[in-house]
Amino acid sequence: MKYLEYTPLDRINDFLSHVNLGERTIKGCLEAYSCKHTGTDKKLSLSLENEIFDYLGKSSDADSSSPVEYLMCRSSRKTLIYLLLSLYHMYPDYDFSAVNAHQFFTEESWDSFKQIFDVYMFEASKEWLDANEGSALLETLYKALDEVVKVAECEIYTYNPEADADPFLEKGAIWSYHFFFYNRRLKRVVSFRFSCVSNLVGEGHTY
């Protein structure tokens, strides 16, 4: 996975690096990757695929709660591995399990992403408008994503692990979301994580 630099993403990242709202701060980060293997990616990819095959060999199709059907599909396994490789590049010290991580990925649509964004990034969007007269934050985000991964062609996923299995979760986090926009044809993926953190934690407040 090769990190890709895109100026439109940098502009949004600069804004979302620290949106102070008084008692809380909203943060966000966009990262784009090419799905071409670099460095240790090939070895890691094989390791993840072997983990999946081991799981499939031990699993029973009768277990309705297992992800066997999804993981039996080669293209689904490939997508999962690309998403996991992206996570490894963002957090290299964390050991992501392919089988466990599968349970935390949910396929979404642009409309479902937009609903979440409109609700949770409402105040950040207002701050953006104050600082950038003209286009709204979501509109700017769409244009930036479209330049990198062609949103209409994307598969969109959320990554929502349990709190103790989330290496991105910060102390004092109030809420957190992590989306992936994956274009199979272009072999590119964009990660977009955004969260809200209490500013009161460091001041000795308890919850």
BELTAGI-V532883 format. One record per pair of residues at least 4 apart in sequence whose C-alpha atoms are under 8 Angstrom apart, sorted by the first residue. I is the first residue (numbers start at 0). J is the second residue. D is the distance in Angstrom with one decimal. If there is no record, write none. Layout:
i: <I | I>
j: <J | J>
d: <D | D>
//
This chain:
i: <0 | 0 | 0 | 0 | 0 | 0 | 0 | 0 | 0 | 0 | 1 | 1 | 1 | 1 | 1 | 1 | 2 | 2 | 2 | 2 | 3 | 3 | 3 | 3 | 4 | 4 | 4 | 5 | 5 | 5 | 6 | 7 | 7 | 8 | 8 | 8 | 8 | 8 | 8 | 9 | 9 | 10 | 11 | 11 | 11 | 12 | 12 | 12 | 12 | 14 | 14 | 15 | 15 | 15 | 15 | 16 | 16 | 16 | 17 | 17 | 17 | 17 | 18 | 18 | 18 | 18 | 18 | 19 | 19 | 19 | 20 | 20 | 21 | 22 | 22 | 22 | 23 | 23 | 23 | 23 | 23 | 24 | 24 | 24 | 24 | 25 | 25 | 25 | 25 | 25 | 26 | 26 | 26 | 26 | 27 | 27 | 27 | 27 | 28 | 28 | 28 | 28 | 29 | 29 | 29 | 29 | 30 | 30 | 30 | 31 | 31 | 31 | 31 | 31 | 32 | 32 | 32 | 32 | 33 | 33 | 33 | 34 | 34 | 34 | 34 | 35 | 36 | 36 | 37 | 39 | 40 | 40 | 41 | 42 | 43 | 43 | 44 | 44 | 44 | 45 | 46 | 47 | 47 | 47 | 47 | 48 | 48 | 48 | 48 | 49 | 50 | 50 | 50 | 51 | 51 | 51 | 51 | 52 | 53 | 54 | 54 | 55 | 55 | 55 | 55 | 58 | 58 | 58 | 59 | 60 | 60 | 60 | 66 | 66 | 66 | 67 | 68 | 69 | 69 | 70 | 70 | 71 | 71 | 72 | 73 | 74 | 75 | 76 | 77 | 78 | 79 | 79 | 79 | 80 | 80 | 81 | 82 | 82 | 82 | 83 | 83 | 83 | 83 | 84 | 85 | 85 | 85 | 86 | 86 | 86 | 87 | 87 | 87 | 87 | 87 | 90 | 93 | 95 | 95 | 96 | 97 | 98 | 99 | 100 | 100 | 103 | 103 | 103 | 103 | 104 | 104 | 104 | 104 | 105 | 105 | 105 | 106 | 106 | 106 | 106 | 107 | 107 | 107 | 107 | 107 | 107 | 108 | 108 | 108 | 109 | 109 | 110 | 111 | 112 | 113 | 114 | 115 | 115 | 116 | 116 | 116 | 117 | 120 | 121 | 122 | 123 | 124 | 124 | 124 | 124 | 125 | 126 | 127 | 127 | 127 | 128 | 128 | 128 | 128 | 128 | 134 | 134 | 135 | 136 | 137 | 138 | 139 | 140 | 141 | 141 | 142 | 143 | 144 | 144 | 144 | 144 | 145 | 145 | 145 | 147 | 147 | 148 | 148 | 148 | 148 | 148 | 148 | 148 | 148 | 148 | 149 | 149 | 150 | 152 | 153 | 153 | 153 | 153 | 154 | 154 | 154 | 154 | 155 | 155 | 155 | 155 | 156 | 156 | 156 | 157 | 157 | 157 | 157 | 158 | 158 | 158 | 158 | 159 | 159 | 160 | 160 | 161 | 162 | 168 | 168 | 169 | 170 | 170 | 171 | 171 | 171 | 171 | 172 | 172 | 172 | 172 | 173 | 173 | 173 | 173 | 174 | 174 | 174 | 175 | 175 | 175 | 175 | 176 | 176 | 176 | 177 | 177 | 177 | 177 | 178 | 178 | 178 | 179 | 179 | 179 | 179 | 180 | 180 | 180 | 181 | 181 | 181 | 181 | 182 | 182 | 182 | 183 | 198 | 199 | 199 | 200 | 200>
j: <32 | 33 | 34 | 35 | 36 | 37 | 40 | 84 | 85 | 88 | 32 | 33 | 34 | 35 | 36 | 37 | 30 | 31 | 32 | 33 | 30 | 31 | 32 | 33 | 8 | 9 | 31 | 9 | 31 | 147 | 10 | 11 | 143 | 12 | 29 | 30 | 140 | 143 | 144 | 13 | 29 | 14 | 15 | 29 | 140 | 16 | 27 | 28 | 29 | 18 | 127 | 25 | 26 | 27 | 28 | 26 | 27 | 28 | 24 | 25 | 26 | 27 | 24 | 25 | 26 | 123 | 126 | 23 | 24 | 25 | 24 | 25 | 198 | 197 | 198 | 199 | 195 | 196 | 197 | 198 | 199 | 195 | 196 | 197 | 198 | 123 | 193 | 194 | 195 | 196 | 193 | 194 | 195 | 196 | 191 | 192 | 193 | 194 | 190 | 191 | 192 | 193 | 189 | 190 | 191 | 192 | 189 | 190 | 191 | 147 | 187 | 188 | 189 | 190 | 85 | 187 | 188 | 189 | 186 | 187 | 188 | 81 | 186 | 187 | 188 | 186 | 40 | 41 | 41 | 43 | 44 | 84 | 45 | 46 | 47 | 84 | 48 | 80 | 84 | 49 | 50 | 51 | 80 | 96 | 97 | 52 | 76 | 80 | 97 | 53 | 54 | 97 | 98 | 55 | 70 | 97 | 98 | 56 | 57 | 58 | 98 | 59 | 67 | 70 | 71 | 62 | 65 | 67 | 67 | 65 | 67 | 68 | 70 | 101 | 102 | 71 | 72 | 75 | 76 | 75 | 76 | 75 | 76 | 76 | 77 | 78 | 79 | 80 | 81 | 82 | 83 | 97 | 101 | 84 | 97 | 85 | 86 | 179 | 188 | 87 | 95 | 97 | 100 | 88 | 89 | 188 | 190 | 90 | 91 | 95 | 91 | 92 | 93 | 94 | 95 | 166 | 166 | 99 | 100 | 100 | 101 | 102 | 103 | 104 | 160 | 157 | 158 | 159 | 160 | 156 | 157 | 158 | 159 | 156 | 157 | 158 | 154 | 155 | 156 | 157 | 111 | 112 | 154 | 155 | 156 | 157 | 112 | 154 | 155 | 113 | 155 | 114 | 115 | 116 | 117 | 118 | 119 | 120 | 120 | 121 | 137 | 121 | 124 | 125 | 126 | 127 | 128 | 135 | 136 | 137 | 129 | 130 | 131 | 135 | 136 | 132 | 133 | 134 | 135 | 136 | 138 | 139 | 139 | 140 | 141 | 142 | 143 | 144 | 145 | 150 | 146 | 147 | 148 | 149 | 150 | 189 | 149 | 150 | 151 | 187 | 189 | 152 | 153 | 180 | 181 | 182 | 185 | 187 | 188 | 189 | 153 | 182 | 180 | 182 | 180 | 181 | 182 | 183 | 180 | 181 | 182 | 183 | 178 | 179 | 180 | 181 | 178 | 179 | 180 | 176 | 177 | 178 | 179 | 176 | 177 | 178 | 179 | 176 | 177 | 164 | 165 | 165 | 168 | 172 | 175 | 196 | 196 | 200 | 196 | 197 | 198 | 200 | 194 | 195 | 196 | 197 | 194 | 195 | 196 | 197 | 194 | 195 | 196 | 192 | 193 | 194 | 195 | 192 | 193 | 194 | 190 | 191 | 192 | 193 | 190 | 191 | 192 | 188 | 189 | 190 | 191 | 188 | 189 | 190 | 186 | 187 | 188 | 189 | 186 | 187 | 188 | 187 | 202 | 203 | 204 | 204 | 205>
d: <5.9 | 5.4 | 5.0 | 5.2 | 5.0 | 5.6 | 6.8 | 6.9 | 6.9 | 7.7 | 5.3 | 5.1 | 6.9 | 6.7 | 7.4 | 6.6 | 7.4 | 6.0 | 4.6 | 6.5 | 7.6 | 5.2 | 5.3 | 6.7 | 8.0 | 7.9 | 7.1 | 6.5 | 7.9 | 7.7 | 6.4 | 6.8 | 5.3 | 6.1 | 6.3 | 7.7 | 7.9 | 6.0 | 7.8 | 6.0 | 7.9 | 6.6 | 6.1 | 7.9 | 7.3 | 5.8 | 6.6 | 5.5 | 6.4 | 7.1 | 7.6 | 7.1 | 5.1 | 4.8 | 6.8 | 5.3 | 6.0 | 7.1 | 6.5 | 6.3 | 5.3 | 7.9 | 5.4 | 5.0 | 6.3 | 6.7 | 7.8 | 6.4 | 4.5 | 6.6 | 5.5 | 7.5 | 7.4 | 6.1 | 5.1 | 6.2 | 6.6 | 5.5 | 4.3 | 4.8 | 7.5 | 5.6 | 5.3 | 6.4 | 6.6 | 7.0 | 7.2 | 5.7 | 4.4 | 6.4 | 5.5 | 5.4 | 6.4 | 7.9 | 7.2 | 5.6 | 4.0 | 6.4 | 7.8 | 5.7 | 5.5 | 6.4 | 6.8 | 5.6 | 4.6 | 6.8 | 5.5 | 5.2 | 6.7 | 7.7 | 7.2 | 5.8 | 4.3 | 6.4 | 7.2 | 5.7 | 5.3 | 6.3 | 6.1 | 4.6 | 6.6 | 6.5 | 5.1 | 5.5 | 7.1 | 7.5 | 5.1 | 5.9 | 7.2 | 6.2 | 5.8 | 7.1 | 6.2 | 6.2 | 6.2 | 7.9 | 6.2 | 6.5 | 7.5 | 6.0 | 6.2 | 6.4 | 6.9 | 7.5 | 5.8 | 6.2 | 7.5 | 7.5 | 7.9 | 6.1 | 6.2 | 6.9 | 7.4 | 6.2 | 7.3 | 6.6 | 6.2 | 6.1 | 6.5 | 6.1 | 7.4 | 7.9 | 6.3 | 7.8 | 7.6 | 7.7 | 7.8 | 7.2 | 8.0 | 7.9 | 6.7 | 7.8 | 6.2 | 7.6 | 7.6 | 5.9 | 7.0 | 6.3 | 7.7 | 6.2 | 5.5 | 7.8 | 7.5 | 6.3 | 6.2 | 6.2 | 6.2 | 6.2 | 6.3 | 6.3 | 6.2 | 7.5 | 7.0 | 6.0 | 7.3 | 6.3 | 6.4 | 7.6 | 7.7 | 6.2 | 7.2 | 7.2 | 7.9 | 6.3 | 6.4 | 7.9 | 7.8 | 6.0 | 7.7 | 8.0 | 4.7 | 7.7 | 7.1 | 7.9 | 7.4 | 7.3 | 7.0 | 7.9 | 6.8 | 5.7 | 6.1 | 7.2 | 7.3 | 6.8 | 7.5 | 7.8 | 5.5 | 5.2 | 5.1 | 6.2 | 5.5 | 4.8 | 6.6 | 5.3 | 5.3 | 6.8 | 7.3 | 5.8 | 4.4 | 6.5 | 6.2 | 6.9 | 7.6 | 5.2 | 5.3 | 6.9 | 6.3 | 7.7 | 6.1 | 6.0 | 7.3 | 6.2 | 6.5 | 6.1 | 5.9 | 6.3 | 6.0 | 7.9 | 5.2 | 7.4 | 7.9 | 5.4 | 5.9 | 6.4 | 6.4 | 6.2 | 6.3 | 6.9 | 5.4 | 7.6 | 6.4 | 6.3 | 5.7 | 7.3 | 6.2 | 5.5 | 7.1 | 7.4 | 6.2 | 7.2 | 6.3 | 6.4 | 6.2 | 6.0 | 6.1 | 6.3 | 6.2 | 6.1 | 5.9 | 7.5 | 6.2 | 6.6 | 5.8 | 6.7 | 6.4 | 7.6 | 4.1 | 5.0 | 7.9 | 7.8 | 7.9 | 7.6 | 6.9 | 7.2 | 7.0 | 5.7 | 7.1 | 6.4 | 7.0 | 7.4 | 6.5 | 7.2 | 7.5 | 6.1 | 5.8 | 5.2 | 4.7 | 7.4 | 5.9 | 5.2 | 6.4 | 7.9 | 7.0 | 5.6 | 4.7 | 6.3 | 5.6 | 5.1 | 6.7 | 7.4 | 5.6 | 4.4 | 6.3 | 7.4 | 5.3 | 6.2 | 7.7 | 7.1 | 6.9 | 5.9 | 5.7 | 6.3 | 7.1 | 6.7 | 7.3 | 7.4 | 7.6 | 7.8 | 5.4 | 5.2 | 7.6 | 5.8 | 7.1 | 5.9 | 4.3 | 6.3 | 7.5 | 5.5 | 5.5 | 6.5 | 5.6 | 5.5 | 7.4 | 7.5 | 6.0 | 4.1 | 6.4 | 5.6 | 5.5 | 6.2 | 7.2 | 5.8 | 4.1 | 6.5 | 5.9 | 5.1 | 6.1 | 6.6 | 5.6 | 4.6 | 6.2 | 5.5 | 5.1 | 6.5 | 7.5 | 6.0 | 4.3 | 6.6 | 5.7 | 5.4 | 6.3 | 7.0 | 7.6 | 6.9 | 5.7 | 5.4 | 6.8>
//
